């Protein structure tokens, strides 16, 4: 299955710990891919430790870097690189990316790199605070950002990120109506089959992260079943 066909992705944070046996349950849940991603305290060491735990399962692995300092590419199928379009700090739109390219000294397997246009909408989230994102956006503004990402910059992924809280389905609907070629991702507060089903009406791909740590891997299967 190609990444554009995924409908359910599980996001695992290198800075958090899973209970014994939970990775087995995650791998067996039916999720389409595992994304290694976090905002705070992400290092090459904890990334490598998490990668070692999950690489034995027959699931696509995605690295989503929090910054240029900690990026793993060996043993990874794709590197999804975010640009936070509604950040007030240009480094989160393009500056970190330039630094990453310089650090890698031209040794980037570009065929594995997938740019993501992030629209961060939870002001209380770590990613919202770190990137200084303007989060109080109206549906028409989110739709405009989505159209810019899709039609002007040609990002292959537009990611509506509520990070830790359940978002406004109306905003996700507005984004879906403004999109043409890009794949629309939604992440934030998906901790039940009902929420997964609701957001999957508008988003192409649902991302489940915090619920795995807060409620256990069993909830993941319910979200998978709701949309597949």
Secondary structure as GFF3:
##gff-version 3
##sequence-region A 1 228
A	DSSP	three_ten_helix	3	5	.	.	.	ID=ss1
A	DSSP	beta_strand	8	12	.	.	.	ID=ss2
A	DSSP	alpha_helix	22	27	.	.	.	ID=ss3
A	DSSP	beta_strand	33	37	.	.	.	ID=ss4
A	DSSP	alpha_helix	44	54	.	.	.	ID=ss5
A	DSSP	beta_strand	60	64	.	.	.	ID=ss6
A	DSSP	beta_strand	78	84	.	.	.	ID=ss7
A	DSSP	three_ten_helix	90	92	.	.	.	ID=ss8
A	DSSP	alpha_helix	95	104	.	.	.	ID=ss9
A	DSSP	three_ten_helix	110	112	.	.	.	ID=ss10
A	DSSP	beta_strand	113	120	.	.	.	ID=ss11
A	DSSP	alpha_helix	126	131	.	.	.	ID=ss12
A	DSSP	alpha_helix	139	147	.	.	.	ID=ss13
A	DSSP	pi_helix	148	152	.	.	.	ID=ss14
A	DSSP	beta_strand	157	161	.	.	.	ID=ss15
A	DSSP	alpha_helix	169	178	.	.	.	ID=ss16
A	DSSP	beta_strand	183	187	.	.	.	ID=ss17
A	DSSP	alpha_helix	193	199	.	.	.	ID=ss18
A	DSSP	beta_strand	205	208	.	.	.	ID=ss19
A	DSSP	alpha_helix	210	215	.	.	.	ID=ss20
A	DSSP	alpha_helix	218	227	.	.	.	ID=ss21
###
